[in-house]
Amino acid sequence: MPTTAIEAGTAFANIVDPDVYLNGFPHATFKRLRDEDPVSWWDEEEGSGFWAVTRYDDVLSVSQNRIFSSSRGIRLEEMKEDELKARRTMMEMDPPEHTNYRRIVQPPFLNKEVAAVEDSIRQLARAVVDNVDGRPDIDFVEDVARQLPMRMLGKLLGIPDADGPWLVKQGDALIGNTDPEFTSHPVDKVDTDAYRLMPFRSPASRQLFEYALRAAKERHEHPTGDLISRLLQPKRDGDFLKDDEFQNFFTLLVAAGNDTTRYTKAAGMLALIEHPEQLAELRDHPELLPSATEEILRWGTVTMHFRRTAMANTELAGKSIKAGSKVLLWFISGDYDERQFPDPFRFDIKRSPNEHMAFGLKSPHKCIGEHLARVEIRVLLAELLPRLASVKVNGPIERLRSNFISGIKHLPLKLTWV
């Protein structure tokens, strides 16, 4: 049964509980919310509660409305002033400040720059597939989906290939900070107060900070053109990033530069396996790869939500939102909104139009790596699918324990090669 099937009896899931997502996204609950209470209030055991925005148009409206700010954090966690100051990145900034910081690292991610290196990305993808070609059993996430973004992250940061696996492991600990497989300090299970001034309340941040400072020292002595070197250049106002700003920025790049693309590829592979007629059509018609990539992005929508904070009293969908309230934009719910996507639970590699929210559609915070992610997904499928005679799931699918990121951690496959 496809992983997005709406099952009976799941329409009242607790969307705050990370354990709920171990069985996949609770689509039935969010369909009920979209239909009956599209801007709904949720209490929290630890926290002030939040509004859940679940319809496409409302998510888009909040994303573009300056009343709703990122400055108090983008996750459910409520931070004290010293925590906000210590852990702040451009994600916790609003325009124009956000825009100024974004410009520091944006150039390599521009569409024209990514297009210029597509052949290099394809060569990396081919090497990843070569490494598993002929093996009858693989964990698609570990052996394939994880490899390409890890190597691309290394090239962008200008780090040795040997450091890539270690960096990705630290990034997993950050993004997966509620999953015991990825961190020894799951934030809702153990006391993480000792790390409250560190990104994601994670001890991994400390190790990444130390790595970042060593890398900065090397770049000062031997400047290069990589992202680390760009972070060390002056901003438009002539000021340099302070050490804590540089460290936080580096940590953000590591955390965001691997996980989301990896999980999107895993979701896409599973979707194709569960819809063999779509897989067959894509293999027969590789010209459909661009539209298939967009449908995979919609179907997977890895970043399930971002938080905003209302900076003034306002109204949304008939609900009175008080200043200071947390407002969660559920992108994945918007991407399954029947009002925007006809038959949204049908996986359709020809879907058009497909204005999904996987990257944060038409928002100042739209994902900076969207063009790179698209190319990575497309070229990996282009290299992998022609070599496969058959593919099927070959064991339990394990998902990330998180109410923030929708991710498949392990996808065991049985393969027959051409």
C-alpha positions as CSV (number, residue, x, y, z in Angstrom):
1,M,0.0,0.0,0.0
2,P,1.4,3.4,-0.9
3,T,2.9,5.2,2.1
4,T,0.5,8.2,1.7
5,A,-2.6,6.1,1.9
6,I,-5.2,7.6,4.4
7,E,-5.9,4.9,6.8
8,A,-9.0,4.7,9.0
9,G,-8.6,5.6,12.6
10,T,-5.7,8.0,12.3
11,A,-7.6,11.2,11.9
12,F,-6.8,12.5,15.4
13,A,-3.1,12.0,15.7
14,N,-1.1,14.2,18.1
15,I,0.9,16.2,15.5
16,V,3.4,17.3,18.3
17,D,4.5,13.8,19.2
18,P,7.7,12.8,17.2
19,D,6.7,9.1,17.7
20,V,3.6,9.7,15.5
21,Y,5.9,10.2,12.4
22,L,7.6,6.8,12.8
23,N,4.7,5.4,10.9
24,G,4.8,8.0,8.2
25,F,3.1,11.4,8.0
26,P,-0.4,11.4,9.6
27,H,-2.2,12.4,6.4
28,A,-5.7,11.6,7.7
29,T,-5.3,14.0,10.5
30,F,-4.1,16.8,8.3
31,K,-6.9,16.1,5.7
32,R,-9.4,16.5,8.6
33,L,-7.7,19.7,9.7
34,R,-7.7,21.2,6.2
35,D,-11.4,20.3,5.8
36,E,-12.7,21.2,9.3
37,D,-10.2,23.5,11.1
38,P,-7.5,24.8,8.7
39,V,-6.0,27.1,11.3
40,S,-6.2,25.0,14.5
41,W,-4.9,25.6,18.0
42,W,-2.7,23.0,19.7
43,D,-1.6,22.9,23.3
44,E,1.8,21.7,24.3
45,E,3.0,20.0,27.5
46,E,6.2,22.1,27.4
47,G,5.5,25.3,25.5
48,S,2.9,28.0,25.0
49,G,1.0,26.2,22.3
50,F,0.8,27.0,18.6
51,W,-1.5,27.6,15.6
52,A,-1.3,24.9,12.8
53,V,-1.8,26.3,9.3
54,T,-2.7,23.5,7.0
55,R,-4.2,24.8,3.7
56,Y,-2.0,25.7,0.8
57,D,-3.3,29.3,0.4
58,D,-3.1,30.1,4.1
59,V,0.5,28.8,4.3
60,L,1.4,30.9,1.3
61,S,-0.3,33.9,2.8
62,V,1.6,33.7,6.1
63,S,4.9,33.0,4.3
64,Q,4.6,36.4,2.5
65,N,3.2,38.4,5.4
66,R,5.7,40.4,7.3
67,I,3.5,40.3,10.4
68,F,4.7,36.7,10.8
69,S,8.4,36.8,11.8
70,S,11.2,34.2,11.8
71,S,13.1,36.1,14.4
72,R,11.9,34.0,17.4
73,G,12.9,30.7,15.8
74,I,11.7,28.4,13.0
75,R,11.1,25.3,15.2
76,L,8.6,24.7,18.0
77,E,11.2,25.2,20.6
78,E,10.9,28.4,22.6
79,M,14.3,30.0,23.2
80,K,15.3,32.5,25.9
81,E,16.9,35.7,24.7
82,D,20.5,34.4,25.4
83,E,19.7,31.2,23.4
84,L,18.3,33.2,20.5
85,K,21.4,35.4,20.4
86,A,23.8,32.5,20.7
87,R,22.2,30.3,18.1
88,R,21.0,32.8,15.5
89,T,21.5,32.2,11.8
90,M,20.0,33.7,8.8
91,M,17.0,31.4,9.2
92,E,16.1,33.4,12.3
93,M,16.3,36.7,10.4
94,D,13.7,38.7,8.5
95,P,14.3,40.8,5.4
96,P,16.2,42.9,4.8
97,E,18.7,41.5,7.2
98,H,18.0,37.9,6.1
99,T,18.5,39.0,2.4
100,N,21.9,40.5,3.2
101,Y,23.2,37.4,4.9
102,R,21.7,35.1,2.2
103,R,23.7,37.0,-0.4
104,I,27.0,35.8,1.2
105,V,26.5,32.2,0.2
106,Q,23.9,32.4,-2.6
107,P,26.2,32.6,-5.8
108,P,27.1,28.9,-6.0
109,F,23.5,28.0,-5.7
110,L,22.1,30.2,-8.5
111,N,20.5,28.4,-11.3
112,K,23.1,29.3,-13.9
113,E,25.9,28.3,-11.6
114,V,24.3,24.9,-10.9
115,A,23.6,24.3,-14.6
116,A,27.3,25.0,-15.3
117,V,28.4,22.2,-13.1
118,E,25.7,19.7,-14.0
119,D,28.1,17.5,-15.8
120,S,30.3,17.2,-12.7
121,I,27.2,16.4,-10.6
122,R,26.3,13.7,-13.1
123,Q,29.8,12.2,-12.9
124,L,29.4,12.0,-9.1
125,A,26.0,10.4,-9.5
126,R,27.4,7.9,-11.9
127,A,30.2,7.0,-9.4
128,V,27.6,6.4,-6.7
129,V,25.6,4.1,-8.9
130,D,28.8,2.3,-10.1
131,N,29.6,1.6,-6.5
132,V,26.4,-0.4,-6.0
133,D,25.9,-1.8,-9.5
134,G,25.5,-5.6,-9.3
135,R,24.8,-5.8,-5.6
136,P,21.5,-7.6,-5.0
137,D,20.7,-6.0,-1.6
138,I,21.3,-2.5,-0.6
139,D,20.1,0.1,1.9
140,F,19.1,2.8,-0.6
141,V,19.5,5.6,1.9
142,E,22.9,4.7,3.2
143,D,24.4,3.3,-0.1
144,V,22.9,5.7,-2.6
145,A,20.7,8.6,-1.4
146,R,23.2,9.7,1.2
147,Q,26.3,9.6,-1.0
148,L,25.6,12.2,-3.7
149,P,24.6,15.2,-1.4
150,M,27.5,14.3,0.9
151,R,30.0,14.5,-1.9
152,M,28.4,17.7,-3.2
153,L,28.5,19.3,0.3
154,G,32.2,18.4,0.5
155,K,32.9,20.1,-2.8
156,L,31.0,23.2,-1.9
157,L,32.7,23.6,1.4
158,G,36.1,22.7,0.0
159,I,36.7,19.9,2.6
160,P,38.6,16.7,2.1
161,D,36.5,13.7,0.9
162,A,37.6,11.8,4.0
163,D,35.8,14.3,6.2
164,G,32.5,14.0,4.4
165,P,31.1,11.0,6.4
166,W,32.0,12.6,9.7
167,L,30.4,15.9,8.8
168,V,27.2,14.2,7.6
169,K,27.1,12.2,10.9
170,Q,27.2,15.5,12.8
171,G,24.5,17.0,10.6
172,D,22.3,13.9,11.3
173,A,22.7,14.6,15.0
174,L,21.5,18.1,14.5
175,I,18.5,17.6,12.2
176,G,17.7,14.3,13.9
177,N,18.0,15.7,17.4
178,T,14.9,13.8,18.6
179,D,16.0,10.4,17.1
180,P,18.1,8.1,19.4
181,E,19.8,6.5,16.4
182,F,21.3,9.8,15.4
183,T,22.1,11.5,18.7
184,S,23.0,10.5,22.2
185,H,21.0,13.5,23.4
186,P,17.4,13.3,22.0
187,V,16.0,16.7,23.2
188,D,12.7,15.3,24.5
189,K,14.2,12.3,26.2
190,V,17.3,13.6,28.1
191,D,18.4,16.8,29.7
192,T,20.1,18.9,27.1
193,D,20.3,22.1,29.2
194,A,24.1,22.0,29.0
195,Y,23.8,22.6,25.2
196,R,21.0,25.2,25.2
197,L,23.3,27.8,23.7
198,M,24.3,25.5,20.9
199,P,22.4,25.0,17.6
200,F,19.7,22.3,18.0
201,R,20.7,21.9,21.7
202,S,23.2,19.4,20.4
203,P,26.7,18.4,21.5
204,A,27.5,17.8,17.8
205,S,27.4,21.6,17.4
206,R,30.5,21.9,19.6
207,Q,32.5,19.6,17.4
208,L,31.3,21.3,14.3
209,F,32.3,24.7,15.8
210,E,35.8,23.4,16.4
211,Y,36.0,22.0,12.9
212,A,34.8,25.3,11.4
213,L,37.4,27.3,13.2
214,R,40.2,25.0,12.0
215,A,38.9,25.4,8.5
216,A,38.7,29.2,8.8
217,K,42.3,29.2,10.0
218,E,43.3,27.2,6.9
219,R,41.4,29.6,4.6
220,H,43.0,32.6,6.1
221,E,46.4,31.1,5.4
222,H,45.4,29.7,1.9
223,P,42.3,31.4,0.5
224,T,40.1,29.4,-1.9
225,G,36.8,30.0,-3.7
226,D,34.7,27.6,-1.6
227,L,31.8,28.4,0.7
228,I,33.9,28.6,3.8
229,S,36.1,31.2,2.1
230,R,32.9,33.2,1.2
231,L,31.8,33.2,4.8
232,L,35.1,34.8,5.7
233,Q,34.7,37.7,3.2
234,P,33.2,41.0,4.3
235,K,29.5,41.6,4.0
236,R,28.1,44.4,1.9
237,D,28.4,46.7,4.8
238,G,32.1,45.9,5.0
239,D,31.8,44.0,8.3
240,F,33.0,40.5,8.7
241,L,31.1,37.7,10.4
242,K,32.0,37.3,14.0
243,D,33.3,33.9,15.1
244,D,30.0,32.8,16.6
245,E,28.1,34.0,13.4
246,F,30.6,32.1,11.2
247,Q,30.3,29.0,13.3
248,N,26.5,29.1,13.3
249,F,26.5,29.7,9.5
250,F,28.8,26.7,8.9
251,T,26.7,24.5,11.1
252,L,23.6,25.5,9.2
253,L,25.2,24.6,5.9
254,V,26.2,21.2,7.2
255,A,22.8,20.5,8.7
256,A,20.8,21.6,5.7
257,G,23.2,20.5,3.0
258,N,22.7,16.8,3.1
259,D,19.6,15.6,5.0
260,T,16.7,17.1,3.0
261,T,18.0,16.0,-0.4
262,R,18.8,12.6,0.9
263,Y,15.4,12.1,2.3
264,T,13.7,13.4,-0.8
265,K,15.6,10.8,-2.9
266,A,14.5,8.1,-0.6
267,A,10.9,9.2,-0.7
268,G,11.0,9.3,-4.5
269,M,12.5,5.9,-4.8
270,L,9.9,4.4,-2.5
271,A,7.1,6.2,-4.4
272,L,8.3,4.8,-7.7
273,I,8.5,1.3,-6.3
274,E,5.0,1.6,-4.9
275,H,3.7,2.9,-8.3
276,P,5.4,0.4,-10.7
277,E,3.4,1.8,-13.7
278,Q,5.0,5.2,-13.1
279,L,8.4,3.7,-12.7
280,A,8.0,1.9,-16.0
281,E,6.9,5.0,-17.8
282,L,9.7,7.0,-16.4
283,R,12.2,4.4,-17.6
284,D,10.7,4.4,-21.0
285,H,10.4,8.2,-21.2
286,P,13.4,9.8,-19.5
287,E,12.2,13.1,-20.9
288,L,9.7,13.0,-18.0
289,L,12.5,13.3,-15.4
290,P,12.1,17.0,-14.8
291,S,8.3,16.7,-14.1
292,A,8.9,13.5,-12.1
293,T,11.5,15.4,-10.0
294,E,8.8,18.0,-9.1
295,E,6.3,15.3,-8.2
296,I,8.9,13.6,-6.0
297,L,9.6,16.9,-4.2
298,R,5.8,17.4,-3.6
299,W,5.2,13.8,-2.6
300,G,8.1,13.8,-0.1
301,T,8.1,17.4,1.2
302,V,10.8,16.7,3.7
303,T,10.7,19.9,5.7
304,M,7.2,19.4,7.2
305,H,6.9,22.8,8.8
306,F,8.5,26.1,9.7
307,R,7.5,28.2,12.6
308,R,6.7,31.9,12.4
309,T,5.8,34.2,15.3
310,A,3.0,36.8,15.1
311,M,4.4,40.2,15.8
312,A,1.0,41.9,16.1
313,N,-2.6,40.9,16.6
314,T,-4.0,39.7,13.4
315,E,-6.6,37.3,11.8
316,L,-6.2,34.3,9.7
317,A,-9.0,32.1,8.3
318,G,-11.4,33.6,10.8
319,K,-9.1,33.0,13.8
320,S,-7.8,35.8,16.0
321,I,-4.0,35.4,16.2
322,K,-2.5,37.3,19.2
323,A,0.9,38.9,19.0
324,G,3.6,36.5,20.3
325,S,1.7,33.4,19.2
326,K,3.6,30.6,17.4
327,V,2.3,29.8,14.0
328,L,3.4,26.6,12.2
329,L,3.3,26.6,8.4
330,W,2.7,22.9,7.4
331,F,4.2,22.8,3.9
332,I,3.6,19.1,3.6
333,S,-0.1,19.6,4.3
334,G,-0.3,22.3,1.7
335,D,1.3,20.0,-0.8
336,Y,-1.6,17.5,-0.3
337,D,-4.3,20.2,-0.3
338,E,-7.1,19.1,-2.7
339,R,-7.9,22.8,-3.3
340,Q,-4.5,23.2,-5.0
341,F,-3.6,19.7,-6.3
342,P,-6.3,17.6,-8.0
343,D,-6.3,14.1,-6.6
344,P,-3.2,14.9,-4.4
345,F,-2.8,11.3,-3.1
346,R,-2.1,10.1,-6.7
347,F,1.6,10.0,-7.5
348,D,1.8,11.4,-11.0
349,I,5.1,12.0,-12.7
350,K,3.3,14.1,-15.3
351,R,1.6,16.4,-12.8
352,S,1.2,19.9,-14.2
353,P,1.0,22.5,-12.8
354,N,2.9,21.5,-9.7
355,E,3.6,24.6,-7.6
356,H,4.6,22.6,-4.5
357,M,5.9,24.0,-1.3
358,A,8.9,21.6,-0.8
359,F,11.3,24.6,-1.0
360,G,9.0,27.2,0.6
361,L,7.2,28.6,-2.4
362,K,7.4,32.4,-3.1
363,S,8.9,33.2,0.3
364,P,11.9,35.3,1.3
365,H,13.1,32.1,3.0
366,K,12.8,29.9,-0.1
367,C,15.4,27.2,0.0
368,I,18.7,28.5,-1.3
369,G,19.7,25.0,-2.5
370,E,16.6,24.3,-4.6
371,H,18.3,24.3,-8.0
372,L,21.1,22.0,-6.8
373,A,18.6,19.6,-5.2
374,R,16.6,19.3,-8.4
375,V,19.7,18.5,-10.4
376,E,20.9,15.9,-7.9
377,I,17.5,14.1,-7.9
378,R,17.2,14.2,-11.7
379,V,20.7,13.0,-12.6
380,L,20.7,10.3,-9.9
381,L,17.5,8.8,-11.4
382,A,18.9,9.2,-14.9
383,E,22.0,7.2,-13.9
384,L,20.2,4.6,-11.8
385,L,16.9,3.6,-13.5
386,P,18.3,2.4,-16.9
387,R,20.5,-0.1,-15.0
388,L,17.7,-1.7,-13.0
389,A,15.7,-4.6,-14.3
390,S,13.6,-4.8,-11.1
391,V,13.5,-3.3,-7.6
392,K,11.4,-4.1,-4.5
393,V,11.4,-3.3,-0.8
394,N,13.3,-6.0,1.0
395,G,12.7,-5.3,4.7
396,P,11.3,-2.9,7.3
397,I,11.3,0.8,6.3
398,E,12.7,2.9,9.2
399,R,11.7,6.6,9.5
400,L,13.2,9.5,11.3
401,R,11.7,10.2,14.7
402,S,10.9,13.9,14.2
403,N,7.9,16.2,14.0
404,F,10.0,18.6,11.9
405,I,11.7,16.6,9.1
406,S,10.0,13.8,7.2
407,G,12.7,11.3,6.5
408,I,13.3,7.6,5.6
409,K,16.4,6.5,7.5
410,H,16.7,3.0,6.1
411,L,15.2,1.7,2.8
412,P,16.3,-1.9,2.2
413,L,15.9,-2.9,-1.4
414,K,16.3,-6.1,-3.5
415,L,17.7,-5.3,-6.9
416,T,18.1,-7.1,-10.2
417,W,20.5,-5.3,-12.6
418,V,20.3,-5.1,-16.3
